[in-house]
């Protein structure tokens, strides 16, 4: 057959006559040490060490005492600062010990487990940090963990981290209730995030709902882990990146820019309205107050004139002729007081000359009016 000449073997696996499972004659190798020779040599060395060349009852007692002492000292153990110790007695938890030097009954009676219960652990979901000697830490996206469906049937890429630690009073639950703590926390975190994202719309997720999402995921994770009896405390959920998928991220950015422009335009319009509306209201108030003042002034003047007319009417009823003459004179004084006057003789002889005393004495026009009146009366008397 074709494989009979390959490597001198006797079959297709190159194992000679033994076959693939090691059957057949074995090749000659180094001879294993003889157990009887080892025991004999150990006894000879022990006789050389012990006094008298033999153990005896005293030697056996000393040997047993040394073995018991070593067995007792084997119960000392040390718990590191970031650890908590759980002592098991025949496999059952009996107590928890704090960091430092402690003691438990030697094996197989008791043994101790020392998990990193005081250390804060971090799990990244949707991304992985890879150390590169030349470029430092590189973040690699994991789409199968980060792509999630929102409540309005959009896809969003969510990367987040979870900080967690072992509950100080639940180390036993952490050790015995869950088999893979890190995997359990990761699965619960991813499930809680998908549930919260599935109840939300994409727009709040991408803008201002980060704190709300982190709080909701934290509470849901803690509730689930408490139901599992995991003995784990979720300290914080941190959203690292929340973006649309890479295929549509440019379109989402355009939408965000349009929304920003809309908000800016609305703010500018509101600012303009806040400036114009008070000015218009001020002008309205000013016009209203001016109209009210004019109304009050007109009503007051009409009331005053009415009162004056009634007063004159009362006096007129008492002395009609005197009142009529007085009204005539006052009217003529008011009409002729500011005009140029020419005095004519009542007999028709022509213009009557008069001495302009007001110009000679530098008197004012009211004085001229009174002198003209007196001159008129004189002319009339002539």
KEKE-3310 file (N, C-alpha, C; in steps of 0.2 Angstrom, whole numbers, plus 5000, padded with zeros to 4 digits):
npx = (5004:5001:5006:5015:5029:5032:5043:5047:5037:5024:5010:4997:4998:5011:5016:5022:5020:5011:5000:4986:4981:4991:4994:5001:5019:5030:5042:5059:5064:5070:5073:5062:5064:5068:5056:5058:5072:5072:5065:5073:5085:5081:5078:5091:5097:5089:5093:5106:5104:5096:5099:5108:5105:5093:5075:5066:5055:5055:5060:5050:5039:5044:5045:5031:5026:5033:5027:5013:5015:5019:5007:4998:5003:5001:4988:4989:4985:4986:4976:4975:4975:4965:4956:4944:4942:4935:4930:4929:4922:4923:4918:4907:4902:4908:4912:4918:4933:4943:4955:4972:4983:4977:4969:4965:4957:4968:4970:4962:4951:4947:4947:4951:4944:4949:4943:4944:4937:4936:4940:4937:4929:4929:4919:4919:4907:4902:4914:4932:4947:4963:4980:4994:5010:5016:5006:4999:4985:4971:4955:4943:4929:4914:4902:4892:4888:4885:4876:4859:4841:4830:4815:4807:4810:4823:4841:4854:4871:4879:4891:4897:4902:4903:4905:4908:4908:4911:4898:4901:4895:4891:4899:4899:4888:4892:4903:4897:4884:4884:4892:4901:4906:4910:4906:4892:4889:4891:4882:4870:4871:4871:4859:4850:4853:4849:4835:4832:4835:4827:4814:4815:4816:4825:4830:4830:4840:4851:4854:4850:4847:4856:4860:4848:4847:4858:4855:4843:4848:4857:4849:4840:4850:4855:4843:4841:4853:4852:4840:4846:4854:4867:4877:4883:4887:4882:4891:4892:4886:4892:4890:4899:4900:4887:4880:4873:4872:4887:4884:4874:4877:4881:4870:4862:4869:4867:4854:4854:4861:4852:4842:4848:4849:4836:4832:4841:4835:4822:4825:4831:4820:4811:4819:4818:4804:4803:4809:4802:4788:4786:4790:4779:4769:4772:4770:4757:4752:4756:4749:4736:4736:4738:4727:4717:4721:4718:4705:4700:4705:4697:4684:4685:4687:4675:4666:4671:4668:4654:4650:4655:4646:4634:4636:4637:4624:4616:4620:4615:4601:4599:4602:4599:4603:4614:4623:4623:4629:4641:4646:4647:4657:4668:4670:4673:4685:4693:4693:4698:4709:4722:4724:4727:4721:4709:4703:4688:4679:4663:4654:4658:4668:4680:4697:4702:4715:4728:4738:4752:4754:4759:4770:4778:4781:4786:4777:4769:4759:4746:4744:4743:4731:4722:4724:4719:4706:4702:4704:4695:4683:4684:4683:4670:4663:4665)
npy = (4994:5012:5019:5011:5013:5025:5033:5022:5015:5005:5007:5019:5029:5030:5023:5011:4994:4996:5003:5016:5018:5014:5001:4984:4979:4988:5000:5000:5009:5020:5012:5012:5018:5007:5004:4997:4998:5012:5014:5006:5014:5026:5021:5018:5030:5037:5029:5033:5046:5046:5043:5029:5022:5016:5018:5016:5017:5030:5038:5036:5043:5056:5058:5057:5068:5079:5078:5080:5093:5100:5098:5105:5118:5120:5126:5140:5155:5168:5182:5193:5212:5215:5205:5193:5180:5164:5152:5134:5120:5104:5106:5114:5131:5141:5153:5170:5178:5193:5203:5199:5190:5174:5159:5142:5126:5113:5105:5090:5095:5109:5121:5135:5148:5162:5174:5188:5199:5213:5221:5232:5227:5228:5227:5228:5230:5228:5232:5230:5232:5232:5229:5236:5236:5246:5255:5257:5256:5249:5251:5240:5237:5227:5221:5212:5213:5226:5232:5237:5236:5249:5257:5263:5256:5258:5256:5256:5259:5254:5256:5251:5251:5242:5243:5233:5224:5212:5208:5213:5206:5195:5185:5171:5168:5173:5164:5151:5152:5156:5150:5156:5171:5183:5181:5180:5193:5200:5195:5198:5212:5215:5210:5218:5231:5230:5228:5241:5250:5245:5250:5263:5278:5283:5296:5303:5294:5297:5310:5318:5308:5300:5299:5295:5282:5275:5275:5267:5255:5251:5249:5239:5228:5226:5222:5210:5202:5201:5193:5182:5178:5182:5189:5201:5218:5231:5244:5255:5260:5264:5274:5273:5275:5281:5279:5280:5266:5263:5264:5273:5285:5297:5302:5303:5313:5324:5326:5329:5341:5349:5349:5356:5368:5371:5373:5384:5394:5395:5399:5412:5418:5418:5427:5439:5441:5442:5455:5464:5462:5468:5481:5485:5483:5493:5505:5504:5505:5518:5526:5523:5529:5542:5545:5543:5553:5565:5563:5565:5578:5585:5583:5589:5602:5605:5603:5614:5625:5623:5625:5639:5645:5643:5650:5663:5664:5664:5676:5684:5682:5690:5703:5708:5718:5724:5713:5709:5721:5720:5708:5711:5721:5714:5704:5712:5718:5707:5703:5715:5717:5713:5719:5731:5748:5760:5776:5784:5799:5801:5810:5811:5818:5814:5806:5805:5812:5805:5804:5794:5786:5774:5771:5781:5780:5767:5756:5740:5730:5727:5738:5748:5744:5747:5761:5764:5760:5769:5781:5779:5780:5793:5799:5796:5802:5815)
npz = (5000:4999:5010:5016:5014:5020:5031:5036:5043:5049:5045:5041:5051:5055:5065:5066:5070:5080:5078:5078:5091:5100:5102:5101:5101:5112:5110:5116:5130:5143:5158:5172:5189:5203:5215:5227:5229:5231:5243:5252:5252:5257:5270:5275:5275:5285:5296:5298:5302:5314:5331:5337:5326:5324:5324:5335:5350:5355:5345:5335:5342:5342:5329:5325:5333:5327:5314:5318:5323:5311:5303:5311:5310:5297:5296:5296:5287:5275:5271:5257:5255:5246:5247:5253:5265:5265:5276:5275:5282:5281:5268:5270:5272:5286:5292:5288:5285:5288:5279:5282:5293:5297:5304:5302:5305:5301:5285:5281:5288:5288:5276:5266:5255:5245:5238:5226:5234:5238:5227:5214:5199:5181:5167:5150:5137:5121:5116:5115:5123:5116:5118:5111:5106:5098:5095:5107:5118:5109:5104:5100:5091:5095:5086:5087:5101:5103:5094:5095:5095:5095:5103:5093:5082:5077:5074:5085:5090:5104:5116:5132:5149:5164:5181:5195:5210:5223:5235:5252:5262:5256:5251:5251:5244:5231:5229:5228:5222:5209:5194:5185:5188:5181:5168:5170:5175:5164:5154:5161:5161:5147:5143:5151:5146:5133:5135:5141:5131:5121:5125:5123:5113:5098:5097:5110:5116:5108:5112:5125:5135:5142:5156:5162:5155:5160:5174:5174:5168:5178:5189:5185:5182:5195:5202:5195:5198:5211:5212:5207:5218:5218:5225:5222:5219:5209:5205:5196:5180:5164:5150:5135:5121:5111:5096:5080:5068:5058:5044:5042:5049:5044:5039:5051:5057:5049:5052:5066:5065:5058:5067:5077:5070:5069:5083:5086:5077:5083:5096:5092:5087:5098:5106:5099:5099:5113:5114:5106:5109:5123:5120:5111:5119:5129:5121:5118:5131:5133:5123:5127:5140:5137:5129:5139:5148:5140:5138:5152:5153:5144:5148:5161:5157:5150:5160:5169:5160:5159:5173:5174:5165:5171:5182:5177:5171:5183:5188:5177:5178:5189:5186:5171:5161:5166:5166:5153:5147:5153:5148:5135:5135:5140:5130:5119:5124:5124:5111:5104:5110:5106:5093:5080:5081:5075:5078:5076:5075:5082:5077:5064:5059:5055:5057:5073:5082:5093:5107:5108:5121:5126:5118:5121:5135:5136:5139:5140:5128:5134:5142:5132:5126:5137:5137:5124:5126:5135:5128:5118:5125:5128:5116:5112:5122:5118)
capx = (5000:5006:5010:5020:5036:5034:5046:5048:5032:5020:5003:4996:4999:5018:5017:5024:5015:5007:4993:4985:4980:4997:4994:5007:5025:5032:5049:5064:5066:5074:5070:5060:5068:5065:5053:5061:5078:5071:5063:5079:5090:5078:5079:5098:5098:5086:5097:5112:5102:5094:5104:5108:5105:5086:5070:5064:5048:5056:5060:5043:5036:5047:5043:5024:5025:5035:5022:5007:5016:5019:5000:4995:5005:4998:4982:4989:4985:4986:4972:4977:4971:4959:4953:4940:4942:4929:4932:4925:4923:4921:4915:4902:4904:4907:4914:4921:4938:4945:4962:4977:4985:4972:4970:4959:4959:4972:4966:4956:4945:4945:4951:4949:4944:4951:4941:4945:4930:4936:4942:4932:4930:4926:4918:4917:4902:4902:4921:4938:4954:4969:4986:4998:5017:5018:5001:4996:4979:4967:4948:4940:4921:4911:4895:4887:4886:4884:4870:4853:4835:4826:4808:4805:4813:4830:4847:4859:4877:4880:4896:4896:4906:4900:4909:4905:4912:4908:4895:4905:4891:4888:4905:4897:4884:4897:4907:4893:4877:4885:4898:4905:4903:4911:4901:4885:4888:4891:4876:4865:4872:4869:4852:4847:4854:4844:4828:4831:4835:4821:4809:4816:4816:4832:4832:4833:4846:4857:4855:4850:4845:4862:4860:4842:4848:4863:4852:4838:4851:4860:4843:4838:4855:4855:4837:4842:4858:4849:4836:4850:4858:4874:4882:4887:4885:4884:4893:4891:4885:4895:4890:4905:4898:4880:4880:4869:4877:4892:4882:4869:4879:4882:4863:4860:4873:4864:4848:4856:4863:4845:4838:4852:4847:4829:4832:4844:4830:4817:4828:4831:4813:4809:4822:4815:4797:4804:4811:4797:4781:4786:4790:4773:4764:4773:4767:4750:4750:4757:4743:4730:4736:4737:4719:4714:4722:4714:4697:4699:4706:4691:4678:4686:4686:4668:4663:4672:4664:4647:4650:4655:4640:4629:4637:4635:4617:4613:4620:4611:4594:4598:4603:4601:4606:4621:4627:4623:4634:4648:4648:4649:4663:4673:4671:4676:4691:4696:4694:4701:4715:4728:4724:4728:4714:4709:4698:4684:4674:4656:4651:4659:4673:4686:4701:4704:4722:4729:4745:4753:4758:4762:4776:4783:4782:4788:4773:4767:4753:4740:4743:4740:4724:4718:4724:4715:4699:4700:4703:4688:4678:4684:4681:4663:4660:4665)
capy = (5000:5018:5022:5006:5015:5031:5033:5015:5013:4999:5009:5026:5034:5031:5020:5004:4988:4997:5006:5022:5018:5012:4993:4981:4979:4994:5001:5000:5015:5020:5008:5016:5016:5002:5006:4994:5001:5019:5013:5004:5019:5030:5018:5018:5037:5038:5026:5037:5052:5045:5040:5022:5018:5014:5023:5014:5020:5037:5041:5036:5048:5062:5059:5059:5075:5083:5078:5084:5100:5103:5098:5111:5125:5121:5130:5147:5157:5175:5185:5199:5217:5215:5198:5191:5173:5160:5145:5129:5115:5098:5108:5119:5138:5142:5160:5174:5182:5199:5203:5199:5183:5170:5152:5138:5120:5110:5101:5090:5097:5115:5124:5142:5151:5169:5178:5196:5202:5220:5224:5234:5224:5232:5224:5232:5227:5231:5235:5227:5235:5228:5232:5236:5238:5252:5260:5258:5253:5250:5249:5236:5237:5221:5223:5207:5215:5233:5234:5235:5239:5254:5256:5265:5251:5260:5252:5260:5256:5256:5253:5254:5248:5240:5243:5229:5221:5207:5211:5211:5201:5190:5181:5164:5168:5174:5158:5145:5152:5156:5147:5160:5177:5188:5180:5181:5200:5202:5193:5202:5219:5216:5209:5224:5237:5229:5230:5248:5253:5243:5254:5270:5280:5284:5303:5304:5290:5300:5317:5319:5303:5296:5298:5291:5275:5272:5273:5262:5249:5249:5246:5232:5224:5225:5218:5203:5199:5200:5187:5176:5177:5182:5192:5206:5224:5235:5251:5260:5259:5270:5273:5275:5278:5279:5281:5276:5262:5267:5265:5279:5290:5304:5305:5305:5319:5329:5327:5333:5348:5352:5350:5362:5375:5373:5376:5391:5398:5396:5404:5419:5421:5420:5433:5444:5442:5445:5462:5468:5462:5473:5488:5486:5484:5499:5510:5503:5508:5525:5529:5523:5534:5549:5546:5544:5560:5569:5563:5568:5585:5588:5582:5594:5609:5605:5604:5620:5629:5623:5629:5646:5647:5643:5656:5669:5664:5666:5683:5687:5683:5695:5710:5706:5723:5725:5707:5709:5725:5717:5702:5714:5724:5709:5701:5717:5719:5701:5703:5720:5718:5712:5721:5738:5751:5767:5779:5789:5803:5798:5815:5810:5823:5811:5802:5808:5810:5804:5804:5787:5786:5768:5771:5786:5777:5760:5751:5734:5730:5728:5746:5751:5742:5750:5768:5764:5760:5776:5786:5778:5782:5800:5801:5795:5808:5822)
capz = (5000:4998:5016:5019:5013:5023:5037:5039:5048:5046:5044:5039:5056:5056:5072:5066:5071:5086:5077:5080:5098:5104:5103:5098:5105:5113:5109:5122:5133:5149:5164:5178:5195:5207:5221:5233:5230:5234:5250:5255:5252:5262:5277:5277:5277:5291:5302:5299:5305:5321:5336:5338:5320:5323:5326:5342:5352:5356:5338:5332:5345:5340:5322:5325:5336:5322:5309:5320:5323:5304:5301:5314:5307:5290:5296:5295:5280:5274:5266:5255:5256:5241:5247:5259:5266:5267:5279:5274:5286:5277:5262:5272:5275:5293:5293:5284:5288:5285:5277:5287:5295:5300:5306:5302:5307:5296:5280:5277:5292:5286:5270:5265:5249:5246:5231:5226:5235:5239:5221:5209:5193:5176:5161:5144:5133:5114:5113:5118:5123:5114:5119:5105:5108:5095:5095:5113:5118:5103:5105:5094:5091:5094:5084:5090:5107:5104:5090:5098:5092:5099:5103:5087:5077:5074:5076:5088:5092:5111:5120:5139:5154:5171:5187:5200:5216:5227:5241:5258:5266:5252:5248:5250:5238:5226:5227:5227:5219:5202:5192:5181:5190:5176:5162:5172:5175:5157:5151:5164:5158:5140:5143:5154:5141:5127:5137:5142:5124:5117:5128:5122:5106:5096:5098:5117:5117:5105:5114:5133:5140:5144:5163:5163:5153:5165:5180:5173:5167:5184:5194:5182:5183:5202:5203:5192:5201:5218:5211:5206:5224:5216:5230:5218:5219:5203:5207:5191:5172:5161:5143:5132:5115:5108:5089:5075:5064:5053:5037:5042:5054:5041:5039:5058:5059:5046:5056:5072:5063:5056:5074:5080:5067:5071:5090:5086:5075:5088:5101:5090:5086:5105:5108:5095:5102:5120:5114:5102:5112:5128:5117:5108:5125:5132:5117:5119:5137:5133:5120:5132:5146:5134:5128:5146:5150:5135:5140:5158:5152:5140:5153:5166:5154:5149:5167:5171:5156:5161:5179:5173:5161:5176:5187:5173:5170:5189:5189:5172:5180:5194:5183:5164:5158:5168:5164:5146:5145:5155:5144:5129:5136:5141:5124:5115:5126:5122:5104:5102:5114:5102:5086:5078:5081:5072:5081:5072:5078:5081:5073:5057:5057:5053:5062:5080:5084:5100:5110:5109:5128:5127:5115:5125:5142:5135:5142:5136:5124:5139:5144:5126:5126:5141:5135:5119:5128:5138:5122:5114:5129:5128:5109:5112:5126:5114)
cpx = (5004:5009:5015:5027:5037:5037:5047:5043:5028:5012:5003:4997:5007:5020:5020:5019:5010:5000:4992:4983:4985:4997:5000:5013:5027:5040:5053:5065:5069:5070:5068:5063:5064:5063:5056:5068:5077:5070:5069:5084:5087:5079:5086:5100:5095:5090:5103:5110:5100:5099:5103:5107:5098:5081:5068:5057:5049:5056:5054:5039:5038:5045:5035:5023:5027:5029:5015:5008:5016:5011:4997:4997:5003:4991:4983:4989:4984:4980:4974:4973:4965:4955:4948:4941:4936:4931:4927:4927:4919:4916:4909:4905:4903:4908:4917:4927:4940:4953:4967:4979:4979:4973:4964:4962:4962:4967:4967:4950:4942:4949:4948:4949:4945:4949:4943:4939:4930:4939:4937:4934:4926:4925:4916:4913:4902:4909:4926:4944:4959:4975:4991:5005:5018:5013:4997:4990:4974:4960:4945:4933:4919:4904:4890:4884:4883:4878:4864:4847:4832:4819:4804:4808:4819:4835:4852:4865:4879:4886:4896:4901:4902:4905:4905:4910:4908:4904:4899:4901:4889:4893:4903:4893:4888:4900:4903:4887:4878:4892:4903:4903:4904:4906:4894:4884:4887:4885:4870:4865:4870:4862:4848:4848:4849:4837:4827:4831:4829:4814:4809:4817:4823:4834:4834:4839:4852:4858:4855:4848:4850:4861:4854:4843:4853:4859:4847:4842:4854:4855:4841:4843:4855:4849:4838:4847:4856:4844:4840:4854:4865:4879:4886:4883:4887:4885:4891:4890:4887:4894:4896:4904:4891:4880:4875:4874:4881:4889:4877:4871:4880:4875:4860:4863:4869:4857:4849:4858:4857:4842:4841:4850:4840:4829:4835:4839:4824:4819:4829:4825:4810:4812:4819:4808:4798:4806:4805:4790:4781:4786:4783:4768:4765:4770:4760:4748:4751:4751:4737:4730:4735:4730:4715:4715:4718:4707:4696:4700:4700:4685:4679:4685:4679:4664:4664:4668:4656:4646:4650:4649:4634:4630:4635:4627:4613:4614:4616:4604:4593:4598:4604:4604:4613:4626:4628:4629:4641:4650:4651:4656:4669:4675:4675:4683:4696:4698:4698:4708:4722:4728:4725:4721:4715:4703:4695:4680:4667:4652:4652:4664:4679:4690:4703:4711:4723:4736:4747:4758:4761:4769:4781:4785:4785:4784:4771:4761:4747:4739:4741:4733:4720:4718:4719:4708:4697:4700:4697:4683:4678:4681:4673:4660:4660:4660)
cpy = (5006:5020:5017:5008:5022:5031:5027:5012:5008:5001:5017:5031:5034:5028:5013:4999:4990:4999:5012:5023:5015:5005:4990:4982:4986:4994:5001:5007:5015:5016:5012:5014:5011:5005:5003:4997:5008:5018:5011:5009:5024:5028:5019:5025:5039:5035:5030:5043:5051:5042:5033:5018:5015:5018:5021:5018:5028:5041:5041:5042:5055:5063:5061:5066:5080:5084:5081:5091:5104:5103:5104:5117:5126:5125:5137:5149:5165:5177:5192:5205:5218:5209:5198:5183:5170:5153:5140:5123:5109:5100:5113:5125:5139:5149:5163:5178:5188:5198:5203:5191:5180:5163:5148:5131:5116:5106:5094:5093:5104:5117:5131:5144:5159:5172:5185:5200:5210:5224:5226:5231:5228:5227:5228:5227:5231:5233:5230:5231:5231:5232:5231:5239:5245:5257:5261:5254:5254:5247:5246:5235:5229:5222:5218:5209:5222:5235:5232:5239:5243:5253:5258:5262:5255:5256:5257:5256:5258:5252:5256:5249:5247:5239:5239:5226:5216:5210:5209:5206:5195:5186:5174:5163:5169:5168:5152:5145:5153:5153:5151:5168:5183:5187:5181:5189:5203:5201:5197:5209:5220:5215:5216:5230:5236:5230:5237:5252:5251:5247:5261:5272:5283:5291:5304:5300:5294:5307:5317:5314:5298:5294:5293:5283:5272:5270:5267:5255:5246:5246:5239:5227:5221:5220:5210:5199:5197:5194:5181:5174:5177:5185:5197:5212:5228:5242:5256:5257:5265:5269:5277:5278:5276:5283:5277:5271:5266:5268:5271:5285:5297:5307:5307:5312:5325:5331:5331:5340:5352:5353:5356:5368:5377:5376:5383:5396:5400:5400:5411:5422:5423:5426:5439:5446:5445:5452:5466:5468:5467:5480:5490:5487:5491:5505:5510:5507:5516:5529:5529:5528:5541:5550:5547:5551:5566:5569:5566:5576:5588:5588:5588:5601:5610:5607:5611:5626:5629:5626:5636:5649:5648:5649:5662:5670:5666:5673:5687:5688:5688:5702:5709:5712:5724:5719:5707:5714:5723:5712:5705:5717:5719:5705:5706:5718:5713:5701:5709:5721:5717:5714:5729:5742:5758:5770:5784:5793:5801:5803:5815:5815:5820:5807:5807:5807:5809:5803:5797:5786:5780:5768:5775:5783:5770:5755:5746:5735:5731:5735:5749:5750:5746:5758:5769:5764:5767:5781:5785:5781:5790:5803:5801:5800:5814:5821)
cpz = (5000:5004:5019:5018:5016:5030:5040:5043:5045:5045:5042:5045:5058:5063:5072:5067:5077:5084:5080:5088:5103:5105:5099:5103:5106:5112:5116:5124:5139:5154:5170:5184:5199:5213:5227:5234:5233:5241:5255:5257:5257:5269:5279:5279:5284:5297:5303:5303:5313:5325:5337:5332:5319:5326:5334:5344:5353:5349:5335:5335:5343:5333:5321:5328:5330:5316:5311:5321:5316:5302:5304:5311:5300:5290:5295:5288:5280:5269:5264:5256:5252:5241:5253:5259:5268:5269:5278:5279:5283:5271:5264:5275:5282:5295:5288:5288:5284:5283:5283:5288:5299:5301:5305:5303:5300:5291:5282:5282:5289:5280:5269:5257:5249:5239:5232:5227:5236:5233:5217:5202:5187:5170:5155:5139:5126:5112:5117:5117:5121:5115:5113:5107:5105:5095:5102:5114:5112:5105:5099:5096:5091:5092:5087:5097:5108:5100:5093:5094:5097:5099:5097:5081:5073:5077:5079:5091:5099:5114:5127:5143:5161:5176:5193:5205:5219:5234:5247:5262:5262:5248:5247:5244:5231:5224:5225:5223:5211:5200:5189:5183:5184:5170:5164:5172:5168:5153:5154:5161:5151:5139:5146:5149:5135:5129:5138:5135:5120:5120:5126:5115:5105:5098:5105:5118:5114:5108:5122:5138:5143:5152:5165:5161:5158:5171:5179:5172:5174:5189:5191:5183:5191:5204:5201:5196:5208:5217:5210:5213:5222:5220:5227:5218:5213:5205:5202:5184:5169:5153:5140:5125:5113:5101:5085:5071:5059:5047:5037:5047:5051:5041:5046:5060:5056:5050:5062:5070:5061:5062:5077:5077:5069:5078:5090:5083:5079:5093:5099:5089:5093:5107:5105:5098:5109:5120:5111:5106:5118:5125:5114:5114:5129:5127:5117:5126:5137:5129:5124:5137:5143:5132:5134:5149:5146:5137:5147:5157:5149:5145:5158:5163:5153:5155:5169:5167:5158:5168:5178:5170:5166:5181:5183:5172:5177:5190:5183:5174:5185:5191:5176:5161:5159:5166:5157:5144:5147:5151:5137:5129:5136:5134:5119:5117:5124:5115:5101:5105:5111:5095:5086:5078:5078:5075:5077:5076:5077:5077:5066:5054:5055:5059:5068:5081:5091:5101:5111:5116:5129:5124:5119:5131:5142:5139:5137:5133:5129:5141:5138:5125:5130:5140:5129:5121:5131:5133:5119:5118:5129:5121:5109:5116:5122:5109)
residu = (UNK:UNK:UNK:UNK:UNK:UNK:UNK:UNK:UNK:UNK:UNK:UNK:UNK:UNK:UNK:UNK:UNK:UNK:UNK:UNK:UNK:UNK:UNK:UNK:UNK:UNK:UNK:UNK:UNK:UNK:UNK:UNK:UNK:UNK:UNK:UNK:UNK:UNK:UNK:UNK:UNK:UNK:UNK:UNK:UNK:UNK:UNK:UNK:UNK:UNK:UNK:UNK:UNK:UNK:UNK:UNK:UNK:UNK:UNK:UNK:UNK:UNK:UNK:UNK:UNK:UNK:UNK:UNK:UNK:UNK:UNK:UNK:UNK:UNK:UNK:UNK:UNK:UNK:UNK:UNK:UNK:UNK:UNK:UNK:UNK:UNK:UNK:UNK:UNK:UNK:UNK:UNK:UNK:UNK:UNK:UNK:UNK:UNK:UNK:UNK:UNK:UNK:UNK:UNK:UNK:UNK:UNK:UNK:UNK:UNK:UNK:UNK:UNK:UNK:UNK:UNK:UNK:UNK:UNK:UNK:UNK:UNK:UNK:UNK:UNK:UNK:UNK:UNK:UNK:UNK:UNK:UNK:UNK:UNK:UNK:UNK:UNK:UNK:UNK:UNK:UNK:UNK:UNK:UNK:UNK:UNK:UNK:UNK:UNK:UNK:UNK:UNK:UNK:UNK:UNK:UNK:UNK:UNK:UNK:UNK:UNK:UNK:UNK:UNK:UNK:UNK:UNK:UNK:UNK:UNK:UNK:UNK:UNK:UNK:UNK:UNK:UNK:UNK:UNK:UNK:UNK:UNK:UNK:UNK:UNK:UNK:UNK:UNK:UNK:UNK:UNK:UNK:UNK:UNK:UNK:UNK:UNK:UNK:UNK:UNK:UNK:UNK:UNK:UNK:UNK:UNK:UNK:UNK:UNK:UNK:UNK:UNK:UNK:UNK:UNK:UNK:UNK:UNK:UNK:UNK:UNK:UNK:UNK:UNK:UNK:UNK:UNK:UNK:UNK:UNK:UNK:UNK:UNK:UNK:UNK:UNK:UNK:UNK:UNK:UNK:UNK:UNK:UNK:UNK:UNK:UNK:UNK:UNK:UNK:UNK:UNK:UNK:UNK:UNK:UNK:UNK:UNK:UNK:UNK:UNK:UNK:UNK:UNK:UNK:UNK:UNK:UNK:UNK:UNK:UNK:UNK:UNK:UNK:UNK:UNK:UNK:UNK:UNK:UNK:UNK:UNK:UNK:UNK:UNK:UNK:UNK:UNK:UNK:UNK:UNK:UNK:UNK:UNK:UNK:UNK:UNK:UNK:UNK:UNK:UNK:UNK:UNK:UNK:UNK:UNK:UNK:UNK:UNK:UNK:UNK:UNK:UNK:UNK:UNK:UNK:UNK:UNK:UNK:UNK:UNK:UNK:UNK:UNK:UNK:UNK:UNK:UNK:UNK:UNK:UNK:UNK:UNK:UNK:UNK:UNK:UNK:UNK:UNK:UNK:UNK:UNK:UNK:UNK:UNK:UNK:UNK:UNK:UNK:UNK:UNK:UNK:UNK:UNK:UNK:UNK:UNK:UNK:UNK:UNK:UNK:UNK:UNK:UNK:UNK:UNK:UNK:UNK:UNK:UNK:UNK:UNK:UNK:UNK:UNK:UNK:UNK:UNK:UNK:UNK:UNK:UNK:UNK)
# end
